[in-house]
Amino acid sequence: MSGPWDRDRPASPGSASVVEALLFVSPEPLSVGELGEITGFDPGALREMLNRLVDSYEASGGGLVIREVAGGFGFYARPLAAPYIARLIRSQVNPRLTRAALETMAIVAYLQPVSRGVVAEIRGVQSEGVMKTLEDRGLVKAVGRGGPPGYATLYGTTDKFLERFGLKDLDGLPGLDEFAPDEQTVERIKRSLSWELEEDTVDGGRPTRREDPEDHSERGPGLPEGG
């Protein structure tokens, strides 16, 4: 006897409405597999329904769209609403990331898998406190080691990172060349760094690594995740 949750059953005329409602109420993106487990609908039919829903919301011109993010589908606001949503979020209680945390997370996102030591070398400050904060919030995680046991732990981003920043996958990260300074700016940075290295060098020519106050505390002004 067939039950309402049998797998791969045919989709009825109202099936797309069921899928739409599930996407609306879910706090996280839902994959085709998860939708199949919940509804029992055929995966091919589900994919077709999702594609129609995506096209329908895109064509409607409304404030919401359905996007594929981190391996699942969910509702998102259109980009033109972003500054107003940011204003709303700032007016409410919302976990924020400090500038140090955003900087650290960007390094992990672009260089992963990467060790804490490499992150600290790039930032020029100790970053263990910030990395711990990002781990606690589920935005980065340990993904392995840089060699046999005893080597440094390597870190990468998580699906929650993709969700929080609205990315389908890591290929959606903007190219670094978009942020590259021009040659004159690079020269100015080099000259500035050469003076700092001369002032900070101690003990046989090794530069001293500064400590970032934000590595010990996440207090102070921050930026909302996602922007």
Backbone bond lengths (Angstrom), bond angles and torsions (degrees), N, CA, C in turn:
res aa  C-N    CA-C-N  psi(-1)  N-CA   C-N-CA  omega(-1)  CA-C   N-CA-C  phi
1 M - - - 1.476 - - 1.515 108.89 -
2 S 1.313 115.66 131.17 1.460 119.51 -176.81 1.513 110.52 -79.83
3 G 1.313 115.50 141.15 1.449 120.88 176.80 1.513 110.30 -110.33
4 P 1.349 117.39 169.18 1.463 120.94 -176.89 1.508 113.22 -67.41
5 W 1.367 118.56 -15.30 1.456 119.83 -176.94 1.525 112.27 -110.38
6 D 1.326 117.60 18.89 1.460 119.52 176.02 1.517 109.81 -62.34
7 R 1.329 115.80 141.95 1.453 120.82 -177.95 1.514 111.00 -74.27
8 D 1.336 115.60 151.14 1.465 124.84 172.60 1.528 113.43 58.62
9 R 1.328 116.87 32.88 1.452 117.72 175.88 1.527 109.42 -81.50
10 P 1.347 118.24 155.07 1.466 120.82 -177.56 1.519 111.35 -61.92
11 A 1.305 115.72 147.25 1.458 120.26 178.26 1.522 109.49 -82.71
12 S 1.326 116.38 136.66 1.463 122.21 178.50 1.524 109.13 -87.50
13 P 1.364 117.38 170.43 1.472 119.60 179.76 1.530 113.87 -56.48
14 G 1.348 116.87 -28.67 1.462 119.00 -178.92 1.510 114.24 -93.28
15 S 1.332 116.58 7.56 1.466 119.74 -174.98 1.521 112.89 -62.52
16 A 1.331 116.87 -39.09 1.466 119.79 -179.52 1.521 111.04 -61.67
17 S 1.346 116.23 -34.36 1.466 119.78 177.95 1.518 110.96 -66.32
18 V 1.341 116.04 -36.94 1.463 119.90 177.32 1.523 110.12 -63.45
19 V 1.329 116.92 -46.27 1.461 121.66 179.91 1.527 110.15 -62.75
20 E 1.313 116.76 -42.66 1.470 121.20 178.80 1.522 110.59 -59.52
21 A 1.329 116.72 -43.72 1.462 120.72 -179.74 1.524 111.37 -65.40
22 L 1.337 116.45 -40.12 1.463 119.73 178.96 1.525 111.34 -62.80
23 L 1.326 116.78 -42.36 1.463 120.34 177.95 1.518 110.76 -63.17
24 F 1.324 116.18 -36.35 1.467 120.71 -176.72 1.523 111.77 -68.00
25 V 1.331 116.78 -41.11 1.467 119.23 -174.17 1.524 112.94 -88.73
26 S 1.337 118.08 -16.08 1.463 119.80 -177.61 1.526 111.01 -74.23
27 P 1.343 117.87 132.04 1.466 119.95 178.16 1.525 112.96 -74.44
28 E 1.341 117.22 -12.48 1.462 121.81 -179.77 1.524 109.37 -131.41
29 P 1.341 117.57 156.86 1.464 119.96 176.79 1.532 111.21 -57.70
30 L 1.318 116.07 144.44 1.461 122.03 179.91 1.523 109.10 -110.48
31 S 1.318 116.69 130.86 1.459 121.39 178.44 1.524 110.11 -83.17
32 V 1.323 116.17 167.35 1.462 120.79 176.14 1.524 109.58 -59.66
33 G 1.339 116.90 -40.03 1.459 120.52 179.38 1.518 112.23 -62.62
34 E 1.337 117.28 -43.18 1.472 121.26 179.89 1.528 110.51 -66.31
35 L 1.330 116.26 -41.61 1.463 119.73 177.72 1.526 110.60 -63.58
36 G 1.339 115.92 -37.18 1.454 119.66 177.77 1.514 112.04 -64.83
37 E 1.333 117.11 -40.46 1.460 121.05 178.73 1.516 110.86 -63.27
38 I 1.334 116.98 -37.87 1.464 121.30 -177.20 1.526 111.80 -76.10
39 T 1.328 116.89 -43.21 1.463 120.96 -171.89 1.528 114.14 -98.61
40 G 1.339 115.97 -27.05 1.451 119.30 -174.29 1.516 113.54 80.91
41 F 1.351 116.94 3.39 1.468 120.06 -178.21 1.531 110.78 -71.69
42 D 1.305 115.47 152.03 1.463 122.34 177.14 1.534 110.37 -60.28
43 P 1.347 118.89 133.07 1.470 121.43 -177.99 1.533 113.28 -55.70
44 G 1.337 116.71 -40.02 1.462 119.09 178.85 1.515 111.81 -63.63
45 A 1.347 115.93 -41.21 1.462 120.22 178.28 1.527 110.42 -65.72
46 L 1.330 116.09 -38.99 1.469 119.84 178.93 1.521 111.05 -62.74
47 R 1.324 116.58 -45.36 1.461 120.45 179.47 1.523 110.42 -60.02
48 E 1.335 116.92 -40.09 1.465 120.94 179.33 1.528 110.60 -66.00
49 M 1.341 116.68 -41.80 1.462 120.33 178.09 1.525 111.13 -63.23
50 L 1.330 116.11 -43.26 1.464 120.12 179.79 1.522 111.16 -62.38
51 N 1.338 116.78 -42.38 1.468 119.96 178.51 1.523 111.10 -61.72
52 R 1.355 116.48 -40.06 1.465 119.69 178.97 1.524 111.11 -66.58
53 L 1.328 115.79 -41.07 1.463 119.26 178.77 1.525 111.03 -63.98
54 V 1.327 116.71 -43.11 1.468 120.61 178.05 1.525 110.14 -58.40
55 D 1.328 116.67 -48.77 1.473 120.77 -179.02 1.524 111.19 -64.77
56 S 1.333 116.88 -39.30 1.458 120.67 -177.81 1.524 111.86 -64.08
57 Y 1.338 116.51 -46.25 1.466 119.82 -179.52 1.527 111.06 -68.93
58 E 1.322 117.05 -35.37 1.461 120.31 178.26 1.521 110.72 -65.03
59 A 1.343 116.20 -40.80 1.456 120.43 -177.67 1.527 113.05 -76.09
60 S 1.341 116.58 -21.61 1.465 119.45 -175.42 1.521 112.97 -69.52
61 G 1.340 116.26 -26.07 1.465 119.63 -178.26 1.514 113.58 74.70
62 G 1.334 117.87 10.72 1.459 121.24 179.41 1.518 112.37 -76.04
63 G 1.319 115.31 -174.30 1.456 120.06 -176.32 1.511 114.28 -80.31
64 L 1.335 117.65 -12.73 1.461 121.26 -177.41 1.518 111.16 -116.66
65 V 1.331 114.69 147.49 1.467 121.59 173.59 1.520 107.66 -134.27
66 I 1.319 116.46 159.51 1.460 121.96 173.44 1.521 106.88 -105.48
67 R 1.339 115.83 127.53 1.453 120.69 -177.25 1.514 110.44 -127.92
68 E 1.327 115.50 152.65 1.456 121.24 173.00 1.519 108.52 -89.90
69 V 1.308 115.93 117.51 1.464 121.92 -175.02 1.524 108.96 -137.02
70 A 1.333 116.18 130.67 1.469 122.15 175.11 1.524 111.98 52.46
71 G 1.331 116.92 39.77 1.454 120.71 175.96 1.514 115.21 83.03
72 G 1.331 117.86 4.57 1.457 121.52 179.48 1.508 111.46 -139.10
73 F 1.328 116.62 178.76 1.457 122.26 -179.10 1.524 109.65 -117.36
74 G 1.330 115.94 143.98 1.459 120.20 179.09 1.513 111.02 -160.29
75 F 1.334 115.71 169.10 1.457 122.01 178.06 1.525 110.10 -84.58
76 Y 1.327 115.85 138.89 1.460 122.28 176.98 1.522 109.10 -140.84
77 A 1.328 115.61 155.35 1.458 120.73 177.25 1.526 110.08 -80.71
78 R 1.308 116.20 152.39 1.464 120.10 176.22 1.528 109.65 -67.85
79 P 1.342 117.11 149.18 1.469 120.72 -178.02 1.529 113.97 -55.45
80 L 1.336 118.40 -32.90 1.464 119.69 -177.32 1.518 112.09 -64.14
81 A 1.336 116.74 -20.05 1.462 120.17 179.20 1.523 112.44 -87.84
82 A 1.351 117.37 -6.82 1.468 121.51 -173.17 1.529 114.21 -53.65
83 P 1.348 120.13 -48.13 1.473 117.72 -177.80 1.522 113.30 -63.99
84 Y 1.319 118.01 -30.81 1.460 121.14 179.73 1.524 110.91 -76.46
85 I 1.327 115.90 -36.71 1.457 119.53 176.44 1.521 110.21 -66.53
86 A 1.347 115.81 -40.35 1.473 119.80 177.84 1.526 110.50 -60.73
87 R 1.335 116.56 -38.89 1.469 120.64 178.67 1.520 110.14 -64.62
88 L 1.345 116.84 -40.85 1.464 120.63 178.01 1.518 110.82 -63.89
89 I 1.327 116.68 -44.75 1.462 120.66 -178.01 1.526 110.83 -64.00
90 R 1.341 115.60 -40.29 1.469 118.86 179.41 1.514 111.96 -63.38
91 S 1.326 116.31 -26.10 1.466 119.76 -178.82 1.518 112.03 -83.18
92 Q 1.324 117.29 -6.75 1.461 121.83 -178.72 1.523 109.80 -115.25
93 V 1.319 115.37 167.39 1.464 119.80 175.58 1.516 107.47 -70.38
94 N 1.331 116.86 122.43 1.458 120.09 -176.53 1.522 110.23 -150.46
95 P 1.318 117.57 130.46 1.470 118.82 177.02 1.522 110.29 -59.69
96 R 1.300 117.02 133.72 1.451 120.84 -178.62 1.518 110.44 -120.10
97 L 1.303 114.74 155.07 1.451 121.00 173.28 1.519 108.67 -103.89
98 T 1.322 116.58 134.31 1.454 119.81 176.21 1.529 109.35 -71.62
99 R 1.317 115.63 168.00 1.467 120.06 176.87 1.528 110.54 -60.54
100 A 1.333 116.30 -38.36 1.467 119.79 179.12 1.526 110.55 -62.86
101 A 1.345 116.85 -39.87 1.461 120.28 -180.00 1.521 110.94 -67.89
102 L 1.334 117.81 -42.45 1.461 120.99 178.31 1.526 110.96 -63.20
103 E 1.333 115.69 -40.02 1.463 120.64 178.76 1.521 110.56 -63.59
104 T 1.327 115.89 -45.58 1.466 121.00 179.74 1.525 110.97 -63.89
105 M 1.327 116.18 -43.48 1.462 119.79 -178.66 1.524 111.36 -64.94
106 A 1.318 117.23 -35.51 1.463 120.48 177.75 1.526 110.50 -63.31
107 I 1.336 116.95 -41.30 1.467 120.75 179.00 1.524 109.99 -62.44
108 V 1.332 116.67 -45.04 1.460 120.32 179.12 1.524 110.64 -62.65
109 A 1.340 116.17 -44.10 1.468 120.41 -176.62 1.523 111.68 -61.11
110 Y 1.333 117.45 -41.22 1.455 120.22 -174.74 1.528 113.36 -86.63
111 L 1.330 117.69 -26.23 1.468 119.33 -175.03 1.520 113.39 -108.73
112 Q 1.320 119.31 -2.47 1.461 121.55 -174.54 1.534 112.77 -54.84
113 P 1.354 114.85 144.87 1.471 127.89 -2.91 1.524 111.12 -76.25
114 V 1.323 115.72 139.28 1.462 120.12 -174.45 1.520 109.17 -141.97
115 S 1.329 116.68 147.11 1.466 121.40 -179.12 1.523 110.64 -88.65
116 R 1.334 115.82 163.02 1.463 120.57 176.43 1.520 110.80 -61.90
117 G 1.332 115.58 -35.66 1.459 119.03 -179.67 1.514 112.24 -62.31
118 V 1.321 116.92 -42.38 1.464 120.32 178.91 1.519 110.16 -65.75
119 V 1.341 116.86 -40.58 1.466 120.09 177.62 1.533 110.10 -59.64
120 A 1.329 116.21 -44.01 1.465 120.68 -179.86 1.521 111.02 -64.39
121 E 1.339 117.30 -39.72 1.465 120.26 -179.95 1.525 110.69 -64.09
122 I 1.326 116.52 -40.64 1.465 120.04 -179.07 1.523 110.98 -69.33
123 R 1.327 116.46 -42.12 1.467 119.84 -179.37 1.520 111.93 -75.95
124 G 1.325 116.50 -26.37 1.450 119.78 -178.35 1.506 113.12 81.76
125 V 1.334 117.18 10.60 1.467 121.90 179.61 1.524 108.43 -143.11
126 Q 1.320 115.90 159.50 1.458 120.22 174.49 1.530 109.16 -61.96
127 S 1.335 117.68 138.21 1.460 120.08 -174.24 1.528 113.19 -127.93
128 E 1.324 117.65 13.76 1.453 119.47 -175.20 1.519 112.12 -64.56
129 G 1.336 117.45 -40.07 1.463 120.57 -179.95 1.515 112.37 -63.48
130 V 1.327 115.49 -42.55 1.461 120.37 -179.96 1.522 110.26 -67.29
131 M 1.335 117.46 -42.70 1.455 120.44 178.94 1.525 110.75 -60.69
132 K 1.337 116.68 -39.29 1.468 120.59 178.78 1.527 110.01 -63.03
133 T 1.325 116.99 -40.80 1.460 120.87 178.57 1.526 110.84 -61.82
134 L 1.330 116.58 -44.37 1.462 120.75 180.00 1.527 111.00 -65.19
135 E 1.338 116.55 -37.24 1.470 120.09 176.01 1.520 110.44 -64.56
136 D 1.336 116.98 -45.47 1.463 121.29 -178.43 1.528 111.16 -61.24
137 R 1.320 116.66 -32.54 1.468 119.96 179.93 1.529 112.24 -87.33
138 G 1.319 116.51 1.45 1.458 119.96 175.71 1.511 114.64 74.78
139 L 1.336 117.92 19.78 1.461 121.13 -178.13 1.524 112.32 -92.41
140 V 1.327 117.53 -26.90 1.465 121.65 174.14 1.521 107.89 -132.16
141 K 1.338 116.56 158.55 1.459 120.68 179.64 1.528 109.44 -151.27
142 A 1.319 115.66 159.52 1.462 120.90 174.57 1.521 108.58 -70.79
143 V 1.321 116.59 132.60 1.466 120.84 -177.09 1.531 112.43 -121.23
144 G 1.343 116.64 2.96 1.459 119.11 179.49 1.514 110.80 152.29
145 R 1.337 115.62 -164.87 1.465 121.32 178.21 1.514 109.76 -128.27
146 G 1.318 115.23 156.95 1.452 120.22 -177.91 1.505 113.66 -82.79
147 G 1.315 118.83 21.31 1.451 123.08 -179.07 1.516 109.84 162.16
148 P 1.337 118.30 -156.34 1.470 121.76 179.38 1.530 111.04 -62.74
149 P 1.354 117.09 171.26 1.465 120.40 176.60 1.520 111.73 -50.32
150 G 1.317 116.14 136.05 1.456 121.26 -176.97 1.513 112.57 104.67
151 Y 1.331 117.04 -19.83 1.462 120.04 176.62 1.526 109.70 -75.58
152 A 1.312 115.33 164.68 1.462 120.87 -176.18 1.525 111.65 -63.59
153 T 1.342 115.69 143.41 1.459 121.71 174.64 1.524 109.40 -70.72
154 L 1.322 116.31 139.67 1.456 121.78 178.29 1.524 109.49 -105.08
155 Y 1.329 115.93 144.90 1.459 121.33 -175.08 1.521 111.30 -121.30
156 G 1.327 114.80 151.59 1.453 121.91 175.61 1.516 109.59 -144.60
157 T 1.320 117.07 174.77 1.455 121.44 179.49 1.528 110.46 -83.76
158 T 1.322 115.87 167.69 1.467 122.53 -176.33 1.529 110.31 -116.07
159 D 1.340 115.60 173.96 1.463 120.07 174.10 1.527 110.59 -63.05
160 K 1.338 116.34 -31.34 1.462 119.04 178.45 1.524 110.31 -64.33
161 F 1.334 117.06 -35.31 1.466 121.12 174.82 1.526 109.90 -59.75
162 L 1.345 116.88 -46.28 1.466 120.62 179.03 1.527 110.62 -61.64
163 E 1.328 116.36 -43.51 1.465 119.85 179.45 1.525 111.19 -61.70
164 R 1.333 115.72 -47.60 1.463 120.69 -173.88 1.525 111.89 -63.65
165 F 1.332 116.02 -30.88 1.458 118.86 -177.46 1.529 112.63 -109.43
166 G 1.336 115.97 13.19 1.453 120.70 171.50 1.512 114.99 64.57
167 L 1.329 116.88 40.13 1.462 121.57 -178.02 1.520 110.93 -109.18
168 K 1.320 116.65 135.69 1.467 120.52 175.35 1.517 109.67 -68.41
169 D 1.323 116.59 -42.80 1.454 123.24 176.76 1.520 107.70 -159.19
170 L 1.331 117.03 -177.77 1.464 120.55 -176.18 1.522 112.75 -68.55
171 D 1.332 116.85 -18.55 1.462 119.25 176.27 1.529 111.07 -65.54
172 G 1.337 116.35 -17.13 1.456 120.04 178.80 1.516 114.38 -79.60
173 L 1.341 117.74 -6.03 1.467 120.06 176.09 1.527 109.59 -63.61
174 P 1.325 118.20 137.23 1.466 119.28 177.75 1.514 111.12 -62.89
175 G 1.333 116.60 145.32 1.456 120.80 179.86 1.512 112.02 -64.76
176 L 1.323 116.75 141.05 1.467 120.25 -179.12 1.514 112.22 -64.24
177 D 1.354 116.87 -24.58 1.458 118.52 -179.62 1.519 111.85 -64.86
178 E 1.352 116.69 -19.30 1.460 119.78 177.65 1.520 111.31 -68.26
179 F 1.335 116.61 -22.64 1.467 120.70 -176.61 1.526 112.46 -109.39
180 A 1.318 116.76 3.18 1.464 119.88 -176.29 1.535 110.52 -68.33
181 P 1.334 117.84 132.74 1.459 120.65 177.72 1.528 110.74 -74.20
182 D 1.333 115.56 160.98 1.457 118.88 177.61 1.535 109.72 -74.46
183 E 1.340 116.90 173.70 1.463 120.66 -173.96 1.525 112.34 -62.42
184 Q 1.344 116.91 -38.35 1.463 119.46 -179.97 1.524 110.87 -63.26
185 T 1.332 116.72 -40.95 1.460 119.94 178.98 1.515 110.81 -65.56
186 V 1.335 117.30 -40.31 1.468 121.29 178.11 1.521 110.12 -59.72
187 E 1.334 117.30 -43.15 1.464 120.61 179.51 1.520 111.50 -63.21
188 R 1.337 116.50 -40.86 1.468 120.02 178.48 1.523 110.58 -63.15
189 I 1.345 116.27 -41.07 1.459 120.07 178.59 1.524 110.85 -63.48
190 K 1.343 116.43 -41.81 1.466 120.09 179.34 1.520 111.07 -61.58
191 R 1.343 116.43 -44.43 1.467 119.49 179.78 1.522 110.66 -63.13
192 S 1.334 116.39 -41.80 1.455 120.66 179.30 1.511 111.14 -62.96
193 L 1.340 116.83 -44.72 1.464 120.58 -179.60 1.521 111.58 -64.76
194 S 1.322 118.03 -35.67 1.456 119.91 -178.63 1.521 110.61 -63.71
195 W 1.337 117.24 -38.39 1.468 119.77 177.24 1.524 110.08 -68.37
196 E 1.347 118.51 -42.31 1.458 120.76 -179.05 1.526 111.44 -63.61
197 L 1.334 116.69 -39.54 1.450 119.60 -179.81 1.513 111.67 -65.93
198 E 1.336 116.37 -38.07 1.465 119.59 178.63 1.521 110.63 -64.01
199 E 1.346 116.56 -37.78 1.461 119.86 -177.59 1.526 111.56 -76.20
200 D 1.365 116.77 -33.63 1.459 120.23 -173.82 1.520 113.72 -91.62
201 T 1.337 119.11 -10.40 1.459 121.09 -173.86 1.530 111.12 -70.88
202 V 1.337 114.71 130.35 1.465 120.52 176.95 1.518 107.72 -143.72
203 D 1.318 115.88 169.43 1.465 122.39 172.61 1.519 113.57 49.44
204 G 1.311 115.91 68.51 1.453 119.21 173.39 1.511 114.62 74.35
205 G 1.333 117.10 24.37 1.457 118.95 173.79 1.507 115.09 91.12
206 R 1.346 119.55 8.92 1.465 120.58 177.03 1.509 109.31 -90.65
207 P 1.332 118.67 129.34 1.453 120.42 -179.94 1.526 111.24 -69.20
208 T 1.314 115.88 143.57 1.449 121.44 178.05 1.518 109.83 -78.55
209 R 1.319 117.58 133.86 1.458 120.73 177.83 1.515 109.22 -90.18
210 R 1.308 115.90 121.83 1.454 120.33 -179.08 1.522 109.74 -77.09
211 E 1.346 115.05 162.29 1.447 119.93 173.84 1.513 108.49 -104.66
212 D 1.324 116.32 136.85 1.452 122.47 178.55 1.525 107.80 -91.66
213 P 1.343 118.52 124.63 1.473 119.60 178.90 1.514 112.27 -53.26
214 E 1.342 116.88 -31.69 1.456 119.73 -177.94 1.512 111.99 -72.41
215 D 1.335 117.98 -12.98 1.452 120.08 176.76 1.524 111.51 -75.61
216 H 1.327 116.26 -12.43 1.452 119.97 179.34 1.509 111.65 -106.69
217 S 1.310 116.64 -18.63 1.462 120.06 -178.34 1.507 109.29 -150.99
218 E 1.336 116.03 143.28 1.456 120.86 177.72 1.522 110.91 -99.10
219 R 1.333 117.03 18.52 1.446 118.76 177.51 1.505 109.75 -78.31
220 G 1.336 114.33 164.76 1.451 119.10 176.99 1.490 110.88 103.92
221 P 1.344 117.44 173.23 1.457 121.21 -176.69 1.506 111.64 -62.02
222 G 1.298 116.01 140.05 1.451 121.46 -179.85 1.501 111.17 -134.99
223 L 1.297 115.58 -176.68 1.459 121.65 179.55 1.511 109.24 -120.76
224 P 1.331 117.62 141.58 1.461 118.96 178.20 1.497 110.89 -69.76
225 E 1.332 117.54 143.44 1.448 121.15 179.27 1.508 109.29 -68.20
226 G 1.293 115.73 138.51 1.462 120.58 176.59 1.487 113.54 92.24
227 G 1.362 118.60 -26.01 1.441 120.86 178.07 1.490 112.19 70.65
